[in-house]
Amino acid sequence: AKKAVKLGLEQHPTSGDLKLLEVEILIFDNKLEKASQKLRRIELLAPNNEEVYIQKATILSKSGSHKESIENLKIALLHADDKVDIWSMMGMEYLYLDDFEKARLSFAKCIDVDYEDYSSLYNVVYCFDMQKNHEKAIIFLNAYLDKNPYSEVAWHQLGRQYFVLKRYKEALTCFDYAVLIDESFIGGYLEKAKTYEQLGEFEDAIKNYMLTLELDDPTAFAYVRIGECYQRLGKLDSAIRYYKKSVHEDPFLDKGWILLTEAFYEQKDYQKSLYYISKAIKIDEYNTFYWRKYSDINIKLNSFKEGIKGLEKCIELNDCSIEIYIALSDVLLFIGDFNDAVKVLVSAQETYKDAPEIEYRLSGLSFTLNNEDKAFTHLINGMKLDYEYHIIIKDLFPLVFVNLKVQELLSNYKKAME
């Protein structure tokens, strides 16, 4: 294209159209300053050429000057016979400015000219979505369908609006129309399937997901959703089969691996569950939910060191919820690392200063480590925060619980409360 324009300008050096093509190539090559200089010269010769202002708008947009870009597009509109492309460009500029109202009105003008301009239709609906004006979107789409009733795209978009508003029966009707108009419309079947899921009709959801697999290449997404529907129906073996298909289709889909993890966990097959959670962690090693599950499974398998590793990884990744600290201290207590358990709980207290579950554990551990003064201090702190929580002592430290001094203190405190 560059050579053709260069040759053309050598033969026709005064051609405005060729000069504008040269500017377009310069913009494409991101040589914006050079393009601007040439445009200024062209504007002097052809001030009424809308393409001059369109190219100026493009340069300004690329430079991030979206308001100035819009002003040039407004000038272009004054000189243009065909305004559709300019309205579309204006719509995009307004989107850059997050001015969804003006963007929507610009794209709507494109649709008024061409009712099959689906790109503009999607953009109008997108603007309604961003404004959360779903009711207005429904009014707009119904008006559109009055004029263009055989548009599967519009029926699909209308169904999506009803779906967002949880009007699932109406959404389903729209998706039915969409696939009646175009029997190969995969988006329609996907939305039907998702709607059936919301209605709790999982068999029908599966049928529609299956149709998408027949119409196009299988996707990991569809396999996952089919598996989840089977799981909701209590058919765990079928669910597992489709989860396996999902990770075969996309080995980097961590959701597939985690669903397999949960499925085998539910079956108490912790060894397989551990295998699959390890796969998920390889894909996303910063996901603390995965490390929590890794820890939980290892503890079920009595692999306490690995369980501790998982919980420590959560803290390292800033998942510092009290549940993590409590779980970690309880595992350390179970394997007899009392001092480390205390360190974990003391660290937790920096964030959770008034947590009875921490105070009672510190009390039990202090008794175990023969530090009675600290033990009674923590026990009293715990009772002040929540007396009923003292059951923790009974569950985790049964020998401490039967201590006569402990029993006496608990009894006296209860009487004082009454």
Helices and strands as residue ranges (DSSP letters): H 2-11, H 16-28, H 32-45, H 50-62, H 66-79, H 84-96, H 100-113, H 118-131, H 134-147, H 152-164, H 168-181, H 186-198, H 202-215, H 220-232, H 236-249, H 254-266, H 270-283, H 288-300, H 304-316, H 322-334, H 338-349, H 356-368, H 372-385, G 387-390, H 391-396, H 398-401, H 404-417
